[in-house]
Amino acid sequence: MHVLDLLQSDNLDLTLLWGEDALLGQEVSGVTATDLEDPRRFLGPGELVLSGLVWWADGDLAKADRFVSALAEAGVTALLAGEETHGRVPDELVAACRAYRVPLVAVPAQTSFRAVTEAVYLRQWGDLSRRPTRLFALPENVRSELSRLLEGGAGPAELLDRACAHLGKVACYLMTASGRTVARTPSAPAIPAQRAGAIREGLSLRIESESTPYDAWQLHMPDADAAPPRVLHEIAEIFAQYRDGQARRTGTVRAAGRELAALLDAEGTAADPGALEEALAAAGLPAGLPTGLPAGGAYRVLAATDGDALAEALAHLEDVPYAVGRSVAVLYEDQDAAVDVPGRLRSVWPLLQACGGPDADLRLGAGARASGAEGLRASMHQARFALTATDEATPVRAVEQLDTLATLLSGVPEEVRAVYAARTLGALGDGMLRETLEVFLANNCSWTRTAEALHLHVNTVHYRIERVESLTGRDLSRLEHKLDLYAALRCG
């Protein structure tokens, strides 16, 4: 399979923008779709790269150079760039591909990336079938049974077991992009979650998703000689069909989750617990709204910057029922299990961040456990406030972690903090008076220690603090005024 084969396909309408004959004749090993600005760690030699150019900024030569140099370093066969996002393939990208000798092909808006991917693998399967090697397709009886199982609504574990049964006791995994095991053969030992894209040993085949990077799957055999690549491709096609059906089922479940979140947002929910019970049941959660439970209640609300990432993260917690809306989730915690959901999500979150790429803004806030309609609404407000208090260093934060003034203030919107700091401390400026106040409060308002820290005479410290009090209207002998100024310093 070569790039020239794709260019000669009548139904794809691809246009060659740059590429020499020798480069266009290179063998294609697979296809990867990405819109990361620097995707080199996710690419392998011989791959075709599909990109919608979402990362591109008009006129930014550095971005084009960085993206194409990553492709060249990884040894990709060609870049297939979509025209839909910008209406064209930028000239800067053409120049970069020419400079790094990476063939560039334009994909028109009416041609989906999935159609390109299918064309590649169908051609590869055809090439394999004509080669005089030991590579064989799935037996006819296996294909027939898999079709029957698909129509009957079989789950991924049953499908994978039947697809691999004729290979003997082979270990095979169906994993999500974030490394969650969806299914494994009986001979495959359980493995801890790990990012699927980071697995390098064995035989792997990525099953792309057109929606989000968290929806991509991967078939993986630790033993590269356990099955011919063609067999893995045919099994992947079965799971591509299965996932299409699952996407429809998931859409219905997510719709129920969105309705539940909307009900919690709506005014008057607290006065109508019956409606909330119905929404919980429709979303697949235990209803009844038990009260008087230990640790606050049985439910908890989560808020995240990305609902798809949140859904994949919660899927890692196999023993926790949950419902996900657009960016909010409601989950039910078994009181006897004493599950530390925020803690478990904290350990999973790096897998999601690696899956989403360096530019993905993935953060999560967790409300406290709750019971009853009013408690659930309060948990939602807490989760959203905790989300605003997250940052790169602490991307997952539960409301229980807001146990200091500094963390509490971090949840206040930046614009509000800026106004408060300017209103309270603006008269001090950024010079010696502000510095003296900071050191004075840091030393528990000790005149002597402040003077020593600033290498000043104690009388000078007294004079400066009197100026601070006069300009701010605060009396630093009063606790509440100390807190006012301390909070303003933290907000500034």
LUMKE-866386 format. One record per residue: residue in one letter; x negated, y, z negated of N, C-alpha, C in turn. Coordinates in steps of 0.001 Angstrom, whole numbers, plus 500000, padded with zeros to 6 digits. Layout:
N
aXYZXYZXYZ;...
% end
This chain:
492
m499150498810500000500000500000500000499111501244500000;h499303502134501008498507503352501139499421504579501206;v498838505743501049499615506977501151500203507121502551;l499460506667503561499955506733504934501263505973505099;d501403504873504358502642504101504434503835504939503981;l503643505733502926504723506597502446505036507701503450;l504006508278504030504204509364504991504965508894506222;q504839507619506543505513507072507719506941506627507414;s507374506764506146508728506370505762509721507443506193;d510706507060506994511650508030507546512602508607506506;n512937507821505474513969508265504531513439509107503378;l512128509315503287511564510121502202511296511570502613;d511082511809503910510844513168504432509656513857503771;l508581513106503523507390513683502891506567514452503914;t505856515482503441505015516303504319503592516325503781;l502637515975504612501228516020504214500738517466504263;l500281517980503132499739519342503062498224519362503170;w497587518335502666496139518190502855495753516747502588;g494822516237503386494316514892503168493606514368504398;e492436513811504193491674513218505289492063511758505461;d491887511235506663492318509870506972491718508844506017;a490439509002505695489783508030504816490412508029503434;l490809509212502946491430509309501624492857508778501645;l493556509015502752494939508556502861495027507043502997;g493914506401503318493905504953503461493510504212502200;q493335504941501081492975504283499828494142503466499279;e493813502371498592494829501507498024495529502193496849;v496852502061496773497636502622495684497871501541494637;s497529501838493384497679500841492315498981500997491541;g499590502177491565500806502411490799501242503855490907;v502262504224490153502834505571490212503014506093488793;t502628507357488580502864508018487295503483509377487552;a504604509668486881505242510984486972504847511795485746;t504430513027485945504000513859484819504171515326485155;d504472516123484131504446517570484255503584518180483163;l502651517376482634501674517907481692500655518752482452;e500181519800481807499204520664482464497857519970482608;d497532519071481677496288518309481747496600516851481427;p496949516048482433497422514690482181496355513611482253;r495079513991482260494034513015482593494029511776481705;r494382511901480427494316510731479541495448509740479796;f496442510127480612497554509230480899497443508594482290;l496367508873483005496250508431484393495221507317484532;g495389506532485583494451505459485884494001505547487325;p492872504912487673492352504945489043493353504367490035;g493451504996491188494287504477492256495751504838492157;e496171505578491128497583505901490965498007507074491842;l499263507043492257499902508220492827500496509022491677;v500322510329491707500869511185490663502015511999491239;l503187511878490612504361512670490969504505513808489970;s504643515031490449504787516174489538505807517147490095;g506736517569489221507715518586489600507168519998489499;l505900520133489066505199521425488955505860522357487941;v506499521768486912507080522592485849505998523368485117;w504809522805485079503685523442484371503141524662485103;w503478524815486362502867525848487198503401527244486866;a502490528230486831502871529633486681502358530377487904;d503210531162488519502880531811489785501592532619489693;g500663532320490603499411533054490675498334532610489706;d498603531588488894497629531137487896496678530121488512;l495544530591488967494560529712489611493986528710488625;a493820529131487366493198528254486374494049527022486119;k495380527186486080496247526037485832496170525032486967;a496159525526488207496048524628489355494722523887489326;d493656524595489007492332523973488959492258522925487863;r492827523246486683492780522315485560493578521044485865;f494742521207486477495589520050486779494929519147487812;v494466519723488904493900518904489990492563518290489580;s491758519011488804490488518433488348490734517220487466;a491834517247486681492189516085485862492524514890486748;l493245515135487850493579514045488772492320513473489408;a491423514368489833490190513911490467489333513111489501;e489251513567488273488454512863487267489016511474486978;a490345511345487016490972510052486752490907509118487954;g490568509654489137490460508819490327491783508490490974;v492756509420490893494064509154491487493959509149493008;t494914508497493647494894508372495108495453509613495786;a496508510199495214497109511390495824498050512046494832;l498356513323495094499345514071494334500565514292495215;l501736513883494723502993514144495403503727515209494605;a503787516433495163504315517594494437505731517910494890;g506646518040493934508033518357494242508226519830494558;e509094520107495529509358521489495950510565522096495234;e511310521284494471512579521763493931512399522880492909;t511409522781492022511261523764490944510949525154491454;h510006525256492413509553526570492885509949526851494329;g510613525901494961511011526100496354509925525813497362;r508728525547496881507580525263497754506451524713496910;v505417524232497570504187523847496876503237525031496960;p502787525585495843501963526799495853500671526635496651;d500279527701497319499030527682498097497824527429497197;e497893527917495943496783527708495017496566526221494743;l497666525468494702497563524030494470496966523333495686;v497345523785496874496769523218498105495258523449498123;a494848524664497767493411524987497766492658524141496744;a493253523944495575492590523139494547492456521685494988;c493494521144495629493426519755496108492365519602497193;r492262520596498040491210520548499075489824520602498434;a489685521433497415488378521582496764487974520303496040;y488928519636495404488615518420494654488842517140495468;r489238517316496733489439516193497658490485515206497122;v491610515782496716492763514984496281493873515190497307;p494269514168498057495351514332499041496611514901498384;l497289515800499103498465516478498571499637516297499528;v500755515824499002501954515575499787503121516312499140;a503920517017499955505093517735499455506310516817499464;v507045516828498341508272516047498221509448517017498266;p510313516936499275511429517897499372512427517723498245;a513233518756498038514175518750496925515187517615497019;q515531517217498239516553516171498384516017514763498149;t514710514614497990514103513302497745513768513164496271;s514352512187495592514096511993494164512777511263493954;f512165511525492801510931510822492460511186509322492334;r512397508977491898512707507558491766512668506864493125;a513147507552494179513116506967495522511677506720495969;v510782507649495627509372507476495972508782506287495221;t509084506218493914508556505117493102509035503774493623;e510323503686493942510855502423494448510224502050495780;a509984503050496626509351502775497918507958502199497736;v507226502731496758505863502231496498505909500774496060;y506752500487495057506759499130494525507378498114495483;l508380498539496243508931497618497247507896497270498294;r507107498276498695506055498013499679504971497130499090;q504641497375497798503629496540497157504090495098497064;w505373494888496726505880493522496645505821492842498006;g506153493623499059506086493051500400504668492685500788;d503708493547500425502300493246500713501855491987499994;l502268491864498734501852490697497957502404489402498535;s503643489469499027504261488245499533503595487750500804;r502873488640501509502214488226502747500776487777502536;r500280487902501306498890487533501049498775486059500695;p497751485388501195497556483962500890496914483767499530;t497656484134498469497119484001497112498103483195496283;r497761483057494964498609482276494081499770483101493517;l499979484357494012501014485214493461502389484773493963;f503278484461493027504613484010493384505648484900492705;a506773485061493356507866485834492766508573484989491719;l509505485624491009510310484866490059511069483762490796;p511146482589490211511908481506490850513356481929491083;e513948481357492135515317481720492507516294481476491366;n516140480350490651517074480068489559516935481077488424;v515711481577488204515496482585487168516146483904487576;r515958484289488840516563485537489307518086485474489215;s518642484335489578520103484191489528520613484287488091;e519892483627487177520333483665485787520182485056485194;l519126485746485560518948487104485044520053488019485549;s520454487858486793521568488657487327522845488365486560;r523068487081486272524265486703485522524224487289484108;l523056487243483476522924487788482123523144489300482113;l522638489978483137522853491420483236524335491745483329;e525032491022484187526461491259484352527225490940483079;g526725489984482312527398489597481083527060490464479890;g526222491460480077525890492374478988524843491859478025;a523960490969478483522905490434477614521969491547477158;g521362491353475983520435492333475439519027492141475970;p518127493075475682516766493010476216515978491800475749;a516203491342474512515447490187474018515793488929474813;e517086488729475078517505487548475845517000487632477281;l517056488823477865516580488996479238515084488715479354;l514311489252478403512860489058478467512496487601478235;d513166486955477306512892485549477024513140484698478263;r514277484939478933514592484133480116513667484470481276;a513293485733481418512427486136482529511042485529482422;c510597485281481195509234484776480993509186483289480649;a510340482634480509510362481240480047509578480317480981;h509645480568482294508967479670483241507451479846483228;l506959480859482511505517481101482433504876480351481265;g505688479670480462505154478970479299505176479869478079;k504324479570477125504276480340475881503435481596476093;v504012482542476792503316483775477114503810484894476203;a502895485752475799503253486925474993503561488082475927;c504752488628475804505144489761476637505991490706475794;y505757491990475970506464493005475185507166493985476117;l508342494413475710509007495556476327508959496664475291;m508258497753475626508011498821474668508486500149475215;t508819501062474312509089502432474721507768503172474867;a507835504367475452506614505150475653505928505484474336;s506711505573473243506130505885471940505680504638471191;g505744503475471847505198502260471254506164501441470439;r507449501776470464508434500964469756508725499708470555;t508709498558469910508989497302470593510494497134470746;v510953497146471994512371496935472288512684495445472262;a511764494642472807511939493184472833510575492538473007;r510452491284472563509226490519472766509596489049472907;t508755488317473602509008486891473770508747486167472452;p509311484962472287509109484228471025507642483979470693;s506791483898471714505365483632471475504577484888471126;a505206486048471217504499487309470984504612487717469524;p503499487872468818503565488314467422504020489766467334;a504619490111466214505024491505466003503797492391465928;i503892493577466493502782494523466462503282495850465921;p502429496589465231502847497903464726503064498859465891;a503875499855465651504143500845466695502857501547467087;q502654501678468371501517502410468909501933502971470250;r501352504086470634501748504710471891501460503775473045;a502489503440473821502343502458474891501325502915475932;g501301504216476204500381504724477213498918504590476829;a498638504343475549497249504219475095496732502788475176;i497608501830475477497193500427475556496411500211476843;r495229499717476715494358499560477883494095498103478233;e494188497193477275493877495797477536495107495063478041;g494881494056478910495976493242479401496597493814480657;l497810493399480929498549493784482136499768494587481719;s499888495805482212500996496679481830501628497298483057;l502913497540482964503641498192484048504634499161483434;r504525500416483812505382501460483265506690501526484058;i507804501591483352509120501740483958509539503188483718;e509411504010484745509571505450484580511014505837484259;s511143507022483694512446507605483413512511508972484075;e513671509291484631513831510589485275514287511666484300;s514587511282483065515122512252482111514032512835481217;t513505512052480273512509512564479339511357511570479218;p510189512023478784509066511084478617509317510049477531;y510265510333476623510535509397475530511396508222475987;d511999508337477171512856507276477689512107506282478575;a510852506553478884510084505622479719509806504338478938;w509789503209479651509489501918479046508220501354479656;q507689500329479019506495499666479538506562498173479245;l506324497377480284506161495936480118504686495672479889;h504384494895478873502971494672478546502709493213478214;m501699492646478881501195491310478572499755491442478120;p499450491115476874498068491229476391497083490407477220;d497543489273477764496695488428478606496959488787480063;a495998489437480692496188489903482068496367488764483057;d495932487554482708496065486413483617497290485557483317;a498146486016482406499289485200482009500351485123483095;a500394486122483985501393486138485049500885486985486205;p501297486658487421500922487488488577501566488871488467;p500889489899488924501467491252488862502831491341489536;r503024490565490615504307490623491320505458490186490409;v505219489189489584506250488728488656506600489844487678;l505581490544487174505831491641486232506648492745486899;h506366493011488177507140494017488900508610493606488998;e508859492344489275510243491896489413510971491916488065;i510256491595486995510868491686485661511164493156485333;a510251494037485734510460495467485493511704495960486211;e511966495448487403513152495852488144514427495432487400;i514389494259486784515537493802485984515808494787484849;f514736495206484168514928496108483038515263497525483484;a514868497901484693515309499191485223516825499189485399;q517369498059485875518828497935486012519496497923484630;y518879497203483692519442497153482343519487498553481733;r518417499318481928518359500641481314519375501594481935;d519676501418483217520715502248483830522044502042483104;g522352500774482800523577500495482056523507501014480639;q522337500878480033522170501366478659522324502875478587;a521839503580479636521954505040479647523410505469479610;r524270504722480308525697505050480274526278504809478885;r525863503698478266526363503412476916525839504431475915;t524568504796476059523978505781475158524653507133475307;g525039507473476538525719508747476767527002508846475972;t527741507750475878528986507740475096528698507926473612;v527661507239473126527295507342471710526810508750471390;r525998509325472284525493510671472036526634511691472040;a527655511456472882528802512362472905529511512356471548;a529638511170470946530251511088469617529385511796468584;g528065511698468731527167512407467820527285513911467963;r527459514386469198527632515826469413528940516320468788;e529986515516468891531265515909468291531165515960466768;l530427515022466194530239515027464745529487516276464311;a528400516610465034527625517810464690528471519069464850;a529282519114465898530139520286466114531157520430464996;l531660519315464504532626519358463414531977519896462145;l530728519501461892530031520010460710529753521501460836;d529581521967462071529322523391462303530580524230462180;a531732523596462438532979524355462518533453524805461139;e534045525955461102534640526453459864535852525588459498;g536034525357458237537189524604457795536951523115457660;t535736522645457959535454521221457831535642520746456397;a535213521580455457535289521163454058536727520919453615;a537665521580454299539058521433453901539726520239454591;d539042519576455504539639518473456246538699517270456257;p538538516602455115537634515449455065538098514301455948;g539394514225456228539888513152457080539317513230458483;a539223514435459029538668514609460373537206514201460403;l536483514507459323535079514141459265534905512628459162;e535768511976458411535706510519458315535910509884459686;e536860510401460464537111509877461799535903510093462701;a535272511261462581534099511558463416532924510652463050;l532743510386461764531677509477461327531909508078461887;a533133507603461801533449506267462302533253506192463815;a533666507249464544533520507263465999532056507246466402;a531194507830465572529758507867465869529044506609465397;g529797505650464839529197504387464428528623504392463036;l528977505367462224528472505451460854529539504990459866;p529122504431458726530102504054457698530883505280457242;a532191505195457226533016506316456802533426506124455353;g534376506885454900534834506765453525534283507844452626;l533177508489453065532583509586452310532514509300450818;p531731508280450412531646507948448987531109509109448171;t531596509246446983531140510308446086530546509686444835;g529811510491444078529239510022442826528106509037443005;l527485508984444205526387508051444442525087508612443881;p524138507753443537522856508247443041522085508979444133;a521132509781443725520248510517444634521022511419445579;g522189511898445161522898512901445945523965512376446863;g523815511203447430524809510705448365524221509729449348;a525026509309450307524615508279451244524191508827452596;y524488510105452861524210510679454176523071511689454082;r522457511916455251521433512955455350521506513523456765;v521318514828456892521334515470458203519912515888458569;l519552515657459835518256516047460368518462517043461502;a517544517975461642517566518923462757516195518919463416;a516155518927464739514887518837465457514886519798466637;t513708520061467157513581520921468335513894520175469615;d513913518848469580514180518046470774515037516847470379;g516271516811470860517180515735470491516755514381471019;d516140514332472216515697513051472774514548512465471958;a513622513316471551512531512849470697513056512383469350;l514056513100468821514657512723467545515311511350467649;a516023511096468755516686509806468932515664508676468995;e514560508887469697513533507842469783512856507637468434;a512624508709467693512001508577466376512891507758465442;l514189508042465447515108507310464573515250505857464994;a515082505572466283515156504185466742514032503342466149;h512933503994465742511853503273465067512303502758463693;l513312503404463105513814502997461785514958502023462002;e514645500776462197515639499797462632516748499568461604;d516477499842460333517447499519459290518270500720458844;v518230501821459610518950503035459221519978503383460298;p521285503282460001522302503696460974522262505212461167;y522417505669462407522350507107462659523182507463463885;a523500508744464010524170509287465185523460510573465554;v523107510734466837522347511895467297523190512718468248;g523237514034468016523857514959468946522789515570469829;r522918516853470125521912517492470976520583517643470245;s520608518196469076519374518377468316519585518131466828;v520694517497466491521036517204465096521379515734464980;a520981515111463878521320513716463624521908513594462225;v522870512704462087523428512343460786523114510866460575;l522526510527459445522191509125459203522730508674457854;y522875507369457741523408506760456525522292505964455872;e521994506279454624520918505613453900521498504652452874;d521073503418452956521492502404451984520926502774450618;q521804502951449653521350503369448334520427502341447682;d520676501070447973519861500018447345518475499914447967;a518359500355449233517074500196449934516064501261449536;a516544502378449015515652503479448622514706503855449763;v515275504072450949514481504373452138514010505820452100;d512726506030452303512171507379452399512161507774453880;v513305508229454369513426508530455796512457509621456240;p512380510770455554511411511782456002509978511248456038;g509630510442455038508273509884455020508025508955456181;r508996508117456512508833507198457639508780507957458962;l509577509001459092509542509800460314508223510544460448;r507653510912459313506359511588459344505290510689459959;s505365509387459672504364508461460213504604508173461691;v505859508291462140506192508024463539505940509253464415;w506053510431463856506038511663464638504805511832465530;p503594511481465091502435511614465998502587510813467291;l503288509670467238503516508885468451504398509657469420;l505400510344468889506276511152469738505525512334470327;q504680512973469519503930514123469996502954513728471099;a502295512583470943501388512106471983502148511764473252;c503351511238473085504186510871474219504654512128474962;g505036513158474217505526514388474832504438515234475444;g503200515059474994502099515832475543501761517040474689;p500629517680474965500146518785474112501045520011474122;d501866520181475164502714521372475237504098521149474638;a504376519935474182505702519640473625505834520248472230;d506910520987472015507181521582470701508100520634469947;l507512519749469161508277518737468439508168518979466940;r509278519389466332509320519610464899510657519101464360;l510681518774463065511882518196462472512053518669461042;g513299518997460699513642519357459328514698518404458800;a514597518038457536515533517088456919516235517732455743;g517569517619455724518335518091454590518318517057453475;a518906517405452347518957516484451214520092515484451411;r520033514381450654521126513417450680522418514091450224;a523507513634450818524771514294450510525920513298450575;s527039513664449972528275512907450091529414513910450152;g530459513556450856531580514468450983531355515480452092;a532429516086452560532359517019453677531497518230453357;e531700518812452166530918519990451807529443519652451701;g529134518481451150527740518075451020527069517887452363;l527788517315453342527209517125454667526936518455455355;r527835519386455223527594520705455819526395521377455159;a526286521239453833525138521819453138523844521164453612;s523870519846453819522675519136454296522264519619455685;m523251519941456522522930520464457854522238521818457745;h522766522708456909522135524019456728520716523862456170;q520552522937455230519225522698454660518257522187455723;a518738521269456558517874520704457606517407521783458563;r518305522669458943517928523733459882516964524720459243;f517168524990457948516224525882457270514862525209457154;a514847523912456804513575523193456711512872523155458059;l513662523086459148513058523088460487512312524386460756;t512886525510460325512207526791460537510929526896459718;a510810526074458673509611526102457823508520525161458321;t508771524430459410507756523519459942506745524283460780;d505599523676460953504569524259461815503713523122462363;e502654523469463073501806522445463698501177521534462653;a500827522087461508500194521277460465501203520373459763;t502443520824459634503494520036458977504713520014459892;p504708519161460941505818519173461905507095518537461381;v506999517757460298508188517145459693508255517608458244;r509336518300457912509455518830456549510867518588456032;a510963518000454850512249517817454191512507518995453269;v513790519265453013514119520405452175513526520228450784;e513345518984450340512729518744449029511277519221448979;q510652519398450148509259519878450174509153521384450014;l510286522074450044510260523525449848510195523814448354;d509050523435447751508915523497446301507977524593445824;t507577525480446726506781526636446332507363527866447019;l507033529037446504507516530264447125506985530388448546;a505735529958448759505130530069450088505889529231451111;t506222527980450751506954527141451702508385527625451876;l508968528155450818510317528697450937510333529879451902;l509366530763451764509298531937452633509000531561454082;s508310530444454278507972530041455653509216529692456450;g510324529401455756511568529118456445512359530358456797;v511970531513456274512633532766456625512151533190458008;p513032533595458906512600533999460251511476535024460211;e510545534884461138509358535750461153509745537220461239;e510783537532462011511197538924462166511681539507460841;v512360538674460048512846539130458739511678539324457780;r510734538382457792509565538513456925508783539776457253;a508652540071458539507880541248458952508529542538458456;v509857542601458540510561543805458070510403543956456559;y510541542857455825510418542919454370509010543362453960;a507983542800454617506606543162454275506339544633454578;a506814545099455732506580546493456104507331547443455169;r508552547073454822509357547938453950508772548014452550;t508212546911452067507713546853450693506284547367450571;l505439547067451551504011547367451428503509548411452418;g504396548881453292503947549774454361503190550992453883;a503600551531452752502945552750452253501509552511451814;l501132551243451576499777550941451106498752550919452237;g499247550702453468498301550549454569497598549208454481;d496521549059455242495771547799455260494410547908454592;g494198548934453802492878549160453242492710548703451806;m492038549555451005491593549135449683492749548923448710;l493838549683448834494944549514447894495584548136448045;r495781547712449291496366546380449526495405545292449036;e494136545454449317493156544464448864493141544376447340;t493185545520446686493170545525445223494408544835444664;l495562545086445273496792544432444830496680542910444978;e496183542448446118496040541008446353495147540375445288;v494001540987445009493059540426444041493637540508442631;f494338541591442342494935541781441016495961540676440734;l496833540404441706497837539349441517497186537971441491;a496167537776442309495484536483442338494777536187441022;n494422537216440279493752537039438996494703537242437812;n495994536952438055497000537017436996497033538383436305;c496842539425437121496921540812436651495903541111435537;s494748540462435616493668540733434656492816541882435185;w492739542948434414491961544111434836490479543757434937;t489989543018433957488547542708433926488150541810435090;r488906540709435302488540539785436380488686540438437752;t489686541314437880489855542023439158488665542937439416;a488243543655438389487085544544438543485837543754438918;e485644542615438277484479541781438591484549541252440022;a485727540820440452485864540262441796485612541312442870;l486003542571442577485848543635443570484587544466443357;h483830544115442313482603544868441983482924546348441746;l483959546565440928484400547915440609484394548119439105;h484467549396438688484661549716437286486133549485436956;v486421549062435733487802548791435337488680550024435519;n488137551214435244488931552432435411489373552626436858;t488511552227437784488867552336439212490029551413439541;v490010550199438979491111549258439203492402549846438644;h492329550432437414493522551048436826494066552137437740;y493185552960438282493615554058439156494303553510440412;r493705552503441017494272551958442262495624551289442018;i495745550554440943497022549878440663498113550911440376;e497739552009439689498718553078439468499189553658440794;r498268553783441771498642554281443100499571553279443796;v499272552004443650500134550973444249501539551072443683;e501652551210442370502964551291441724503713552534442182;s502979553625442325503618554875442730504134554790444163;l503318554202445061503690554140446486504770553098446757;t504802552017445997505777550942446246507024551051445387;g506961551874444335508100551981443445508261550765442545;r507178549995442349507240548794441506506391548997440247;d506795548328439197506081548350437922505464546970437717;l504136546876437822503465545582437774503384544985436373;s504033545625435414504169544977434110505451544149434049;r506296544257435077507554543530435129507433542345436090;l507889541180435648507743539959436429508424540048437787;e509681540568437810510405540601439078509720541494440102;h509051542572439621508346543458440545507059542803441049;k506418542039440186505251541287440640505647540316441748;l506784539653441541507247538692442539507601539386443841;d508205540599443746508520541347444963507265541585445792;l506229542053445148504993542391445853504257541134446339;y504270540092445511503614538844445915504292538262447159;a505637538278447148506379537751448301506102538597449541;a506016539910449353505734540782450506504349540484451094;l503373540217450230502037539859450704502072538559451477;r502873537601451015502984536314451706503708536456453038;c504546537457453139505299537665454387504533538490455405;g503532539199454962502826540115455841501847539423456782;
% end
